[in-house]
Amino acid sequence: MQEWIVAVIVALAALYVVWRFLPRTWRQQLGDRLGWRGAADSGACSSCADCSGCGPKSPSSTRKST
């Protein structure tokens, strides 16, 4: 019985990690199928406005100063 409980906990943790790292569009489509409203807003990549990691770099920051 204890092994089944541990297996369920590990499976739920794995699903949580997969959900967190899915792209937003995939989470949104899956959430719509499962009937979870707002489920796509929770996760690692909810929008590119959250960080500047994938935004364009300004021209002044890429040039070397002489």
Buried (B, 14 or more C-beta within 10 A) or exposed (E): EEEEEEEEEEEEEEEEEEBEEBEBEEBBEBBEEEEEEEBBEEBEBBEEEEEEEEEEEEEEEEEEEE
